[in-house]
Amino acid sequence: MPEVILIDPKTIFLLYFWGNFFTCILIFSYSFSYATIDNRKTLKWFGLGKLLLTIAWVLIILRNIINDFLSINVANSMIFFACFYETIAMLSLLKEPAKRRYRVQIGITIAAIFVFNLGTLLGSTINTRVIIGAIGIFAIYLPPTIHYFNEKGQNFFRSFYLFCYIGFEILIVVRAVYRYIYPQNHFFCNNALDSFYSIGLFLLALVGIVGFLLLVKEKQDTKIQKLLDDKNQFFSIISHDLRGPLSSAVSLSEFLAEDIEDHTREEIREISEMLYQSNKNSYKLLENLLEWSRVQTGMITFTPKKIILNELIEDNIELNKNAAVHKNISLLFESNEVIEIQADDNMIDTVLRNLLSNAIKFTEKNGKVEIRILKTEENVEVSITDDGIGIPVDIKEKLFKINRKVIQRGTENEAGSGLGLLLCSEFINMHKGKIWVESHKGKGSSFKFTLPVKQ
C-alpha cells in the first residue's frame, strides 16, 4: 500500500491566504486602471470578497492566540460575507442579471450568519460549527451555480467557470458528510480527507479566479464589439438617411435660386414648403443622432426627480397640435387621476415626443391618436394608440434595434430612420422600464411603455 502523504492544513491555509492577498491587489489594480465602468463594480465586489476572505483566514490561523469571538464568530461571518460578494460578482456577469437574485443571496447570507452565531452562542462543538459553515457556504454558492448551469449560450469560458464551482460545491458536501460521519474535535485535522479538501480548495480557488477574469474580459470584449457595431451603423445612418434630405434641400435651393423669376408665387410657395419639410426632417434626424451618440458615450446623466406625468403628456400634445391639425387628427388623452412618478423629465419628454410624432406621421387624415395612462402598485403604463397604417411584421421585428434597417414612410411620404425609437428604448431601459409595440398592418399601432412608480 502506498503511503498517503499528509499535508499540514495550516500550510495550505497560508498559501490560500497569500493567494487571496495577491488576488486582491490584482483585482483592485485592474479595476482602477483598465476596467470599463460596467466591469468596475463587478471587479470591486469580487475583490472585496477576496479581501474579507483574506482577513478571515488571518483570524482563523490566529485561533487560540486571539479572542474566540474574533477567531470564530467574526471570522466565519466575514467568510459568509466574502462568499456573498463573490456570488454577487458572479451573478452580475450573467447575460440577464436580476435584482431578485441579489435579494435571494442577501437572504441566504443573513440566514447562514444567524444560524452559525446562534449555534456558537448555544455552545455547539467545533465539528457542528464546521458542518453549519459548510452548509451555509454551499447554500450561498448554489443559486449562482444553478443560474450559470441554466443560462443559454454557454461557451468554453462559462462552462469552465461553472465546473469550477460545481467541483467546489461537491468538495464542500463531501467534507460536511465526512465530518458528520466521523466527528472531529479540532478545526485543523491532519488526515487524508482534510489534506485533499485543503489542496482541492486551494486549486479550485485559483482556477475560479482565472475563470472569473476570463468572463470579465469576455463581457468587456462583447461590449466593445457592440460599440463598434453601433458606430458602424451610426455612420451608415449618417451617410444614407442624412444625405437624402440634405441632397433634396440642395437641389430645391438650387432650382429656386437659378430660375426664381420664371416661377409663379404659388410654385415658389410650394417649393419653399418642400424645402422646409426637407430641412425639418434633416434637423430631426440630426437631433436624434446627436442625442443617441450622447447616450452611447455616457454624456447624458440620468437625473430622476418627482414629475407629474399628466402635465408632461399635455405639454407634448400641445407641441404636436399643429402637426395633428394639419392632418385633421384628433389627439385624445384619458386619465382618471394625476400621476406623480420619479423620473428624468428630459428623457421621458423625448420618449413622448417621438412616440406622438410617429403616431401622427403614420395616421391618415381625419384619424385619431389616443394617449392613456394606467397606474398599478409597482408601475405606470403609458400607451399611445393610433388608427393608422400599422406596422408590417417584418418591420415590427426590427424596431428598437440599431443593427436592423427600418424603412417605412408616413402617410404623406414622411421619411424616418427608426432612430427615435432607439432613443425611446435606451431611455426607458435607464428607468428600468419596458417598451413594446402592438400592431397589425392596416389596423393601427399601440406603442406602450412602463415606468416604475419608485426609482
C-alpha positions in Angstrom: 0.0 0.0 0.0 1.5 3.4 -1.0 1.7 5.8 1.9 -0.5 8.8 1.8 1.5 12.0 2.3 -0.4 14.3 4.6 -0.1 18.0 4.3 -0.4 20.3 7.2 -3.7 22.2 6.7 -2.2 25.4 8.2 0.3 25.4 5.3 -2.4 25.2 2.7 -4.4 27.9 4.5 -1.3 30.1 4.5 -0.9 29.5 0.7 -4.7 30.3 0.4 -4.1 33.5 2.4 -1.3 34.7 0.1 -3.3 33.7 -3.0 -6.2 35.8 -1.9 -4.0 38.6 -0.9 -2.3 38.9 -4.3 -5.7 38.4 -6.0 -7.0 41.5 -4.1 -4.0 43.5 -5.4 -4.6 42.2 -8.9 -8.4 42.8 -8.9 -8.3 46.3 -7.4 -5.4 47.4 -9.6 -7.2 46.2 -12.7 -10.5 47.8 -11.7 -8.9 51.2 -11.2 -6.8 51.1 -14.4 -8.1 49.1 -17.3 -11.6 48.0 -16.5 -14.7 49.6 -18.1 -17.3 51.4 -16.0 -19.6 48.4 -16.3 -17.0 45.9 -15.1 -15.5 48.1 -12.4 -18.4 47.4 -9.9 -18.2 43.7 -10.6 -14.4 43.6 -10.0 -14.8 45.6 -6.8 -17.4 43.1 -5.5 -15.1 40.2 -6.3 -12.1 42.0 -4.8 -14.0 42.9 -1.7 -15.0 39.2 -1.3 -11.3 38.1 -1.5 -10.2 40.9 0.9 -12.8 39.8 3.5 -11.7 36.2 3.0 -8.0 37.1 3.4 -8.7 38.9 6.7 -10.9 35.9 7.9 -8.1 33.4 7.2 -5.7 35.5 9.3 -8.2 35.5 12.2 -8.7 31.7 11.9 -5.0 31.0 11.8 -4.6 33.0 15.0 -7.1 30.8 16.8 -6.1 30.1 20.4 -4.0 33.3 20.3 -6.7 35.9 19.9 -10.2 36.1 21.4 -12.6 33.3 20.4 -15.2 35.8 19.4 -12.8 37.3 16.8 -11.4 33.9 15.6 -14.8 32.2 15.4 -17.8 34.5 15.2 -16.3 37.4 13.3 -14.0 35.3 11.1 -16.8 33.0 10.0 -19.3 35.9 9.5 -16.6 37.5 7.3 -16.3 34.3 5.3 -20.1 34.2 4.7 -19.9 37.9 3.6 -16.9 37.1 1.3 -18.9 34.3 -0.4 -21.9 36.7 -0.7 -19.8 39.4 -2.5 -18.2 36.8 -4.8 -21.5 35.3 -5.8 -22.9 38.9 -6.4 -20.0 39.4 -8.8 -20.8 36.0 -10.4 -24.4 37.0 -10.9 -23.5 40.3 -12.4 -21.7 38.5 -15.3 -24.9 36.6 -16.3 -26.5 37.8 -19.5 -29.6 38.8 -17.7 -28.8 39.9 -14.1 -31.8 40.5 -11.9 -32.3 42.3 -8.5 -34.4 39.4 -7.3 -31.3 37.1 -7.4 -29.3 39.6 -5.4 -32.1 39.7 -2.7 -32.0 35.9 -2.6 -28.3 36.0 -1.9 -28.7 38.6 0.8 -31.4 36.4 2.5 -29.3 33.2 2.4 -26.2 35.0 3.7 -28.0 36.6 6.6 -29.6 33.2 7.5 -26.2 31.5 7.4 -24.6 34.1 9.7 -27.6 34.0 12.1 -27.6 30.1 12.4 -23.8 29.9 12.8 -23.7 32.6 15.5 -26.7 31.1 17.2 -25.0 27.7 17.3 -21.9 29.2 18.7 -24.0 31.1 21.4 -25.6 27.8 22.4 -22.2 26.1 22.8 -22.1 23.9 19.8 -19.0 21.8 19.2 -16.2 22.6 16.6 -17.5 19.7 14.5 -21.1 21.1 14.4 -19.8 24.6 13.6 -17.8 23.2 10.7 -20.9 21.4 9.3 -23.1 24.6 9.7 -20.4 26.6 8.0 -20.1 24.1 5.1 -23.9 24.1 4.7 -24.0 27.9 4.7 -21.3 28.3 2.1 -22.9 25.6 0.0 -26.3 27.4 0.2 -24.8 30.7 -0.8 -23.0 29.4 -3.9 -25.8 27.1 -5.0 -28.2 29.6 -6.7 -25.5 31.3 -8.9 -24.2 27.8 -9.9 -27.7 26.8 -10.9 -28.2 30.1 -12.8 -25.0 29.6 -14.7 -26.0 26.0 -15.5 -29.4 27.0 -16.8 -28.2 30.0 -18.8 -28.4 29.7 -22.6 -25.5 30.3 -24.9 -22.8 28.6 -22.9 -19.2 28.8 -24.2 -15.9 27.4 -23.1 -15.2 30.2 -20.5 -18.7 29.9 -18.9 -18.5 26.1 -18.9 -15.0 26.2 -17.4 -16.2 28.6 -14.7 -19.3 26.6 -14.0 -17.5 23.3 -13.5 -15.1 25.0 -11.1 -18.0 25.9 -8.8 -19.7 22.5 -9.3 -16.4 21.0 -8.1 -16.3 23.4 -5.2 -19.8 22.6 -4.2 -19.1 18.8 -4.3 -16.0 19.3 -2.2 -18.0 21.2 0.5 -20.7 18.5 0.6 -18.1 15.7 0.9 -16.4 17.4 3.8 -19.7 18.1 5.6 -20.8 14.5 5.2 -17.4 13.2 6.4 -17.4 15.5 9.4 -20.9 14.3 10.2 -20.0 10.6 10.0 -16.5 11.0 11.6 -16.8 13.8 14.1 -13.5 15.7 14.8 -12.6 17.8 17.8 -10.2 20.1 16.0 -10.7 22.7 13.2 -7.4 21.8 11.6 -7.2 18.0 11.2 -4.2 16.2 9.9 -5.9 13.4 7.9 -6.2 12.3 4.3 -9.6 13.9 3.5 -8.8 17.2 5.1 -5.5 17.3 3.2 -7.4 16.5 0.0 -10.0 19.1 0.9 -7.4 21.8 1.6 -5.5 21.2 -1.7 -8.7 21.0 -3.7 -10.0 24.2 -2.2 -6.7 26.0 -3.0 -6.6 24.8 -6.6 -10.3 25.4 -7.3 -10.0 28.9 -5.8 -7.1 29.7 -8.1 -8.8 28.2 -11.2 -12.0 30.0 -10.2 -10.2 33.4 -10.1 -8.8 32.7 -13.6 -12.3 31.8 -14.8 -13.8 34.9 -13.3 -11.2 37.2 -15.0 -11.8 35.4 -18.3 -15.5 36.1 -18.0 -14.9 39.7 -17.2 -12.7 40.0 -20.3 -15.4 38.3 -22.4 -18.0 40.7 -21.2 -15.8 43.7 -21.8 -14.9 42.4 -25.4 -18.6 41.9 -26.1 -19.4 45.4 -25.0 -16.5 46.8 -27.2 -17.7 44.8 -30.2 -21.3 46.1 -29.7 -20.0 49.7 -29.6 -18.0 49.1 -32.8 -21.1 47.6 -34.5 -23.2 50.5 -33.3 -20.6 53.0 -34.5 -20.7 51.4 -38.0 -24.5 51.6 -38.0 -24.3 55.2 -36.8 -22.1 56.2 -39.8 -24.4 54.2 -42.1 -27.4 56.2 -40.9 -25.5 59.4 -41.4 -24.3 58.5 -44.9 -27.7 57.2 -46.1 -30.5 58.8 -44.3 -29.0 62.3 -43.7 -27.6 62.5 -47.3 -31.1 62.0 -48.8 -32.9 65.1 -47.3 -29.8 67.2 -47.5 -29.4 66.4 -51.2 -33.0 67.2 -51.7 -32.7 70.5 -49.9 -29.6 71.5 -52.0 -31.4 70.6 -55.3 -34.5 72.5 -54.3 -32.5 75.6 -53.2 -30.5 75.5 -56.5 -33.7 75.1 -58.5 -35.3 78.0 -56.7 -32.2 80.3 -56.9 -31.5 79.8 -60.6 -35.0 80.2 -62.0 -36.9 82.2 -59.4 -38.1 84.8 -61.9 -39.7 82.0 -64.1 -41.8 80.6 -61.2 -45.2 81.9 -60.1 -45.8 82.8 -56.5 -47.8 79.6 -56.0 -44.8 77.5 -57.3 -42.4 79.4 -55.1 -44.6 78.7 -52.1 -44.8 75.0 -53.0 -41.0 74.7 -53.4 -40.4 76.6 -50.2 -42.8 74.2 -48.3 -40.9 71.2 -49.7 -37.6 72.8 -48.8 -38.9 73.5 -45.2 -40.1 69.9 -44.9 -36.7 68.5 -46.1 -34.8 70.7 -43.7 -37.1 69.8 -40.9 -36.5 66.1 -41.5 -32.8 66.7 -41.6 -32.8 68.6 -38.4 -34.9 66.0 -36.6 -32.7 63.1 -37.7 -29.5 65.1 -36.8 -31.0 65.9 -33.3 -31.8 62.2 -32.7 -28.3 61.1 -34.0 -26.6 63.6 -31.6 -28.9 62.5 -28.7 -28.2 58.8 -29.3 -24.5 59.3 -29.6 -24.5 61.2 -26.2 -26.3 58.2 -24.7 -23.8 55.7 -26.1 -20.8 57.8 -24.9 -22.3 58.3 -21.4 -22.6 62.1 -21.8 -26.2 62.0 -20.7 -26.6 61.7 -17.0 -29.7 60.0 -15.5 -31.2 62.5 -13.0 -34.6 61.4 -11.8 -36.9 63.7 -9.8 -40.6 63.9 -9.0 -42.6 64.9 -12.0 -46.3 64.9 -12.8 -46.7 62.6 -15.8 -50.1 64.1 -16.8 -48.5 67.6 -17.3 -45.7 66.2 -19.4 -48.2 64.4 -21.7 -50.3 67.5 -22.0 -47.2 69.6 -22.9 -46.3 67.1 -25.7 -49.9 67.1 -27.0 -49.7 70.9 -27.3 -46.3 70.7 -29.0 -47.7 68.2 -31.6 -51.0 70.0 -32.0 -50.1 71.8 -35.3 -48.9 68.6 -37.0 -52.2 67.0 -35.9 -54.3 69.9 -37.1 -52.6 69.8 -40.5 -53.9 66.2 -41.0 -57.1 66.8 -39.0 -56.1 64.2 -36.5 -57.8 64.1 -33.1 -55.4 63.9 -30.1 -57.2 62.4 -27.1 -55.8 62.0 -23.6 -57.6 59.9 -20.9 -56.6 59.7 -17.3 -58.6 59.0 -14.1 -56.0 60.5 -11.7 -53.0 62.8 -11.5 -49.9 60.5 -11.5 -46.6 61.5 -10.0 -43.5 59.5 -10.7 -39.8 59.6 -10.1 -38.2 60.0 -13.5 -35.8 62.0 -15.7 -38.2 64.6 -17.2 -36.0 65.3 -20.2 -35.7 61.6 -21.1 -39.5 60.9 -20.7 -40.2 64.1 -22.6 -38.1 62.8 -25.5 -39.9 59.4 -25.4 -43.4 61.0 -25.5 -42.3 63.5 -28.2 -41.0 60.7 -30.5 -43.9 58.4 -30.0 -46.6 61.1 -30.5 -44.8 62.4 -33.6 -44.6 58.8 -35.0 -48.3 58.2 -34.3 -49.3 61.4 -36.2 -46.9 60.5 -39.0 -48.4 57.1 -39.6 -52.1 58.1 -39.2 -54.2 59.0 -42.2 -56.1 62.4 -42.4 -59.2 62.6 -40.1 -57.7 59.9 -37.9 -57.3 59.6 -34.1 -54.5 59.2 -31.6 -55.2 58.3 -28.0 -52.9 58.5 -25.0 -53.8 56.5 -21.9 -52.0 56.0 -18.6 -52.7 53.2 -16.2 -51.2 53.0 -12.7 -50.7 49.8 -10.7 -48.9 49.2 -7.4 -45.4 48.9 -9.0 -45.7 50.5 -12.5 -47.2 53.2 -14.6 -48.2 52.1 -18.1 -48.4 54.7 -20.9 -50.0 53.7 -24.2 -50.1 55.8 -27.4 -52.5 54.3 -29.8 -53.4 55.3 -33.4 -55.7 54.0 -36.1 -53.2 54.5 -38.8 -51.5 52.2 -41.4 -50.0 49.8 -38.8 -46.6 48.1 -38.9 -45.8 45.0 -41.1 -44.5 42.0 -39.2 -41.0 42.2 -40.8 -40.6 45.8 -39.8 -42.0 45.3 -36.3 -39.3 42.7 -35.5 -36.6 45.3 -36.4 -37.8 48.1 -34.1 -35.7 49.1 -31.1 -32.6 47.5 -32.8 -29.9 49.7 -34.3 -28.4 46.8 -36.3 -31.7 46.4 -38.3 -32.6 48.8 -41.0 -36.1 50.2 -40.7 -37.7 51.8 -43.8 -41.4 52.9 -43.6 -42.7 56.2 -44.8 -45.6 58.1 -43.3 -49.0 58.7 -44.8 -47.7 61.8 -46.6 -44.4 60.2 -47.6 -42.6 61.5 -44.4 -39.1 59.9 -44.0 -37.9 58.1 -40.9 -34.9 56.1 -39.8 -36.2 54.5 -36.7 -33.6 56.2 -34.6 -36.2 57.9 -32.5 -37.5 54.5 -31.3 -33.9 53.5 -30.4 -33.7 56.6 -28.2 -37.0 55.7 -26.6 -35.8 52.2 -25.8 -32.5 53.5 -24.3 -34.3 56.0 -22.1 -36.9 53.6 -20.9 -34.2 51.0 -20.1 -32.4 53.6 -18.0 -35.6 53.9 -16.0 -35.7 50.1 -15.6 -39.0 50.0 -17.6 -40.1 48.2 -20.7 -41.2 49.4 -24.1 -43.0 47.4 -26.8 -45.5 47.7 -29.7 -48.7 46.0 -30.6 -49.7 46.4 -34.2 -51.3 44.9 -37.3 -50.9 46.2 -40.8 -53.8 48.4 -41.8 -55.3 48.4 -38.2 -53.1 50.9 -36.4 -50.5 50.6 -33.7 -50.2 50.9 -30.0 -46.8 51.8 -28.5 -46.6 51.1 -24.8 -44.0 51.6 -22.1 -43.9 51.2 -18.4 -42.1 53.2 -15.7 -41.6 52.1 -12.1 -43.6 54.2 -9.6 -40.5 54.5 -7.4 -36.9 54.5 -8.5 
